[in-house]
Amino acid sequence: MMFKLQPAQITHMNNIMWLFREARKWHMEMNVSQWPLFELDRVLEDIDQGRLLVLMKDQHVVGGVTLTETDPLIWTDNTPAFYIHRLVVARYLKGQDIGSVIVDLVEQRAITSGKSVLRLDCWANNDRLKRYYERIGFRKIRDLAMGEAPSLPAHYRNSTTTLFERQCDEARTPRQSVSYAGTWGYASPFF
Ligand SMILES: CC(C)(COP(=O)(O)OP(=O)(O)OC[C@H]1O[C@@H](n2cnc3c(N)ncnc32)[C@H](O)[C@@H]1OP(=O)(O)O)[C@@H](O)C(=O)NCCC(=O)NCCS
């Protein structure tokens, strides 16, 4: 399979919102209370700032990820890192670890941007998702109880989140279950 990870354009907006809605519906079916309905304005801002990347397969948007270079509400040290948010893959592609394709492509870019680690966090009580992150090379750093500061997104308030990190590794080979060739797209304002 051939994938390309590239900064989202405004023309991808409907597709990416559809993926977020599909994931949220699936969360509800699993009784996992996780994602809110992401606000259009926030997603538009992510596109505008070059933070939202889309995974393209044959001209179709099949996944996405939102990347930042800091995440000060959760991580307070200054290790050079990319912070992974809102990782999503179309449900029809489930079971092939295509999320790890996104993570691997982000890792390649992280290395050329001088980052040493990839970081993310997820709900501490979601064991299945945590097992997945461990399977694709992340290790648990610690649990963090979130307070109720108004600066926190509503869905984080009073929750406990688990922090994960993966060391960037130039020699990493793609996971065996996923045979792919991946490329980065054009330059974005963010990078
Ligand atoms: C996370 C994600 C990108 C991984 O994509 P992928 O590499 O193609 O892998 P899959 O979709 O096959 O999922 C891998 C495993 O993680 C589990 N998983 C994924 N998201 C999950 C979630 N939100 N809650 C619980 N389990 C989840 C899957 O059920 C599967 O478990 P299994 O191996 O026990 O069957 C994709 O599952 C997804 O889009 N999930 C919904 C959005 C989401 O929850 N993102 C993470 C936000 S922190």
The ligand as an SDF file (V2000), in Angstrom:
LIG
                    3D

 48 50  0  0  0  0  0  0  0  0999 V2000
   -6.2110    4.5240   17.3960 C   0  0  0  0  0  0  0  0  0  0  0  0
   -6.3030    4.2060   15.9040 C   0  0  0  0  0  0  0  0  0  0  0  0
   -5.8120    5.3920   15.0830 C   0  0  0  0  0  0  0  0  0  0  0  0
   -5.4070    2.9940   15.6080 C   0  0  0  0  0  0  0  0  0  0  0  0
   -5.6050    2.6240   14.2700 O   0  0  0  0  0  0  0  0  0  0  0  0
   -5.0020    1.2780   13.6610 P   0  0  0  0  0  0  0  0  0  0  0  0
   -3.5250    1.3180   13.7950 O   0  0  0  0  0  0  0  0  0  0  0  0
   -5.5230    1.1430   12.2900 O   0  0  0  0  0  0  0  0  0  0  0  0
   -5.5090    0.1070   14.6120 O   0  0  0  0  0  0  0  0  0  0  0  0
   -6.9830   -0.4430   14.9240 P   0  0  0  0  0  0  0  0  0  0  0  0
   -8.0380    0.5460   14.5510 O   0  0  0  0  0  0  0  0  0  0  0  0
   -7.0860   -1.8000   14.3350 O   0  0  0  0  0  0  0  0  0  0  0  0
   -6.9380   -0.5270   16.5120 O   0  0  0  0  0  0  0  0  0  0  0  0
   -5.9050   -1.2450   17.1880 C   0  0  0  0  0  0  0  0  0  0  0  0
   -6.3940   -1.6800   18.5330 C   0  0  0  0  0  0  0  0  0  0  0  0
   -6.6520   -0.5320   19.3390 O   0  0  0  0  0  0  0  0  0  0  0  0
   -7.9900   -0.5720   19.8100 C   0  0  0  0  0  0  0  0  0  0  0  0
   -8.4790    0.8220   19.8980 N   0  0  0  0  0  0  0  0  0  0  0  0
   -8.2570    1.8430   19.0270 C   0  0  0  0  0  0  0  0  0  0  0  0
   -8.8400    2.9610   19.4880 N   0  0  0  0  0  0  0  0  0  0  0  0
   -9.4350    2.6420   20.6540 C   0  0  0  0  0  0  0  0  0  0  0  0
  -10.1720    3.3720   21.5900 C   0  0  0  0  0  0  0  0  0  0  0  0
  -10.4230    4.6740   21.4420 N   0  0  0  0  0  0  0  0  0  0  0  0
  -10.6360    2.7330   22.6920 N   0  0  0  0  0  0  0  0  0  0  0  0
  -10.3740    1.4170   22.8750 C   0  0  0  0  0  0  0  0  0  0  0  0
   -9.6700    0.6610   22.0120 N   0  0  0  0  0  0  0  0  0  0  0  0
   -9.2070    1.2750   20.9190 C   0  0  0  0  0  0  0  0  0  0  0  0
   -8.7270   -1.3820   18.7660 C   0  0  0  0  0  0  0  0  0  0  0  0
   -9.9380   -1.8860   19.2510 O   0  0  0  0  0  0  0  0  0  0  0  0
   -7.7130   -2.4550   18.4800 C   0  0  0  0  0  0  0  0  0  0  0  0
   -7.7280   -3.3540   19.5750 O   0  0  0  0  0  0  0  0  0  0  0  0
   -7.4620   -4.9180   19.4180 P   0  0  0  0  0  0  0  0  0  0  0  0
   -6.0620   -5.0240   18.9080 O   0  0  0  0  0  0  0  0  0  0  0  0
   -7.6370   -5.4190   20.8040 O   0  0  0  0  0  0  0  0  0  0  0  0
   -8.4790   -5.3890   18.4350 O   0  0  0  0  0  0  0  0  0  0  0  0
   -7.7500    3.8480   15.4400 C   0  0  0  0  0  0  0  0  0  0  0  0
   -8.1790    2.6860   16.1430 O   0  0  0  0  0  0  0  0  0  0  0  0
   -8.7470    4.9370   15.6850 C   0  0  0  0  0  0  0  0  0  0  0  0
   -8.9550    5.7770   14.8180 O   0  0  0  0  0  0  0  0  0  0  0  0
   -9.4130    4.9180   16.8450 N   0  0  0  0  0  0  0  0  0  0  0  0
  -10.4470    5.9180   17.1250 C   0  0  0  0  0  0  0  0  0  0  0  0
   -9.8520    7.2270   17.4740 C   0  0  0  0  0  0  0  0  0  0  0  0
   -9.0660    7.1190   18.7610 C   0  0  0  0  0  0  0  0  0  0  0  0
   -9.5570    6.6290   19.7590 O   0  0  0  0  0  0  0  0  0  0  0  0
   -7.8150    7.6330   18.7310 N   0  0  0  0  0  0  0  0  0  0  0  0
   -6.9510    7.6210   19.8840 C   0  0  0  0  0  0  0  0  0  0  0  0
   -7.1820    8.8510   20.6710 C   0  0  0  0  0  0  0  0  0  0  0  0
   -6.1810    8.9300   22.1220 S   0  0  0  0  0  0  0  0  0  0  0  0
  1  2  1  0
  2  3  1  0
  2  4  1  0
  2 36  1  0
  4  5  1  0
  5  6  1  0
  6  7  2  0
  6  8  1  0
  6  9  1  0
  9 10  1  0
 10 11  2  0
 10 12  1  0
 10 13  1  0
 13 14  1  0
 14 15  1  0
 15 16  1  0
 15 30  1  0
 16 17  1  0
 17 18  1  0
 17 28  1  0
 18 19  1  0
 18 27  1  0
 19 20  2  0
 20 21  1  0
 21 22  1  0
 21 27  2  0
 22 23  1  0
 22 24  2  0
 24 25  1  0
 25 26  2  0
 26 27  1  0
 28 29  1  0
 28 30  1  0
 30 31  1  0
 31 32  1  0
 32 33  2  0
 32 34  1  0
 32 35  1  0
 36 37  1  0
 36 38  1  0
 38 39  2  0
 38 40  1  0
 40 41  1  0
 41 42  1  0
 42 43  1  0
 43 44  2  0
 43 45  1  0
 45 46  1  0
 46 47  1  0
 47 48  1  0
M  END
$$$$
